Amino acid sequence: MSKVRVAHIVAAAANGVIGRAGDLPWHIPEDMKWFRDRTRGRALIMGRKTFEAVEHPLPKRLNVVITRQKNYKPKDSGNADTPVHVVATLDEAMKYCLACADKYENEIFIIGGGEIYHQSVPLVDTIYLTRIHQNYEGDATYPDPDPKLFELVEKSDRTSPVSFSFETWARR
Ligand SMILES: NC(=O)c1ccc[n+]([C@@H]2O[C@H](COP(=O)([O-])OP(=O)(O)OC[C@H]3O[C@@H](n4cnc5c(N)ncnc54)[C@H](OP(=O)(O)O)[C@@H]3O)[C@@H](O)[C@H]2O)c1
């Protein structure tokens, strides 16, 4: 069996902000396409607030939602192509995704939000970080990759609609 890869995929402002009042503080179509293309067919892990912010399960992906609520029922519980699975801990989310990883290209994406990113840094081997080169006000953040733990291996700059870069960080 090939090794299962685990990654964060995130867009963060220069000051680390990733969200404001349950939404993204920016609209960058190229970054949305990057997210869709990169995660299609993969297993996704997300916090309950991010799941609700997206409003529907992300199509053609496994959607694993973490919540402390005992009887949490998603408004939309997906379908065979787009399954939704609710778990109580990050550990349980990882175990579930690992058990069916071969159906999802052996790749697990942790897609946020802030609470889940902060707790899962030790689990990831790659960070796909869209870095927006200006500050935003917000209430959810992503931690700067620690250069002692992660190395910047790819960077591609963009100027529209704002200045940003697609960065790939690999665990050293
Ligand atoms: N820029 C980006 O790339 C990006 C990506 C994703 C999200 N976002 C933004 O981030 C914001 C949401 O982030 P957030 O930090 O507020 O929320 P979140 O991480 O999406 O979800 C937090 C929820 O997850 C559950 N949870 C967290 N830790 C848990 C644990 N250890 N065990 C069990 N359940 C746990 C809890 O759900 P219950 O309350 O149900 O118990 C908690 O309220 C939004 O603004 C969203 O738009 C941005």
The ligand as an ORCA input file, in Angstrom:
! r2SCAN-3c Opt
* xyz 0 1
  N      -8.910     30.806      4.304
  C      -9.050     29.490      4.356
  O      -8.321     28.735      3.689
  C     -10.127     28.908      5.223
  C     -10.346     27.521      5.240
  C     -11.340     27.019      6.080
  C     -12.083     27.880      6.864
  N     -11.838     29.197      6.814
  C     -12.583     30.143      7.685
  O     -12.320     29.781      9.035
  C     -13.454     30.135      9.830
  C     -13.898     28.918     10.611
  O     -12.832     28.507     11.482
  P     -13.071     28.276     13.050
  O     -11.757     28.143     13.717
  O     -14.012     29.323     13.557
  O     -13.904     26.910     13.085
  P     -13.587     25.403     12.539
  O     -12.181     25.033     12.891
  O     -14.039     25.287     11.142
  O     -14.638     24.575     13.405
  C     -14.603     24.659     14.801
  C     -15.537     23.594     15.358
  O     -14.967     22.312     15.146
  C     -15.263     21.476     16.254
  N     -14.008     21.139     16.917
  C     -12.856     21.860     16.972
  N     -11.905     21.181     17.639
  C     -12.453     20.009     18.009
  C     -11.967     18.879     18.728
  N     -10.705     18.825     19.189
  N     -12.801     17.841     18.955
  C     -14.081     17.877     18.474
  N     -14.599     18.914     17.784
  C     -13.788     19.975     17.548
  C     -16.190     22.280     17.151
  O     -17.504     22.038     16.653
  P     -18.832     22.133     17.588
  O     -18.915     23.570     17.996
  O     -19.926     21.671     16.705
  O     -18.563     21.193     18.749
  C     -15.760     23.698     16.867
  O     -16.729     24.676     17.176
  C     -14.517     30.643      8.867
  O     -14.443     32.072      8.823
  C     -14.082     30.064      7.523
  O     -14.543     30.853      6.443
  C     -10.884     29.738      6.022
*
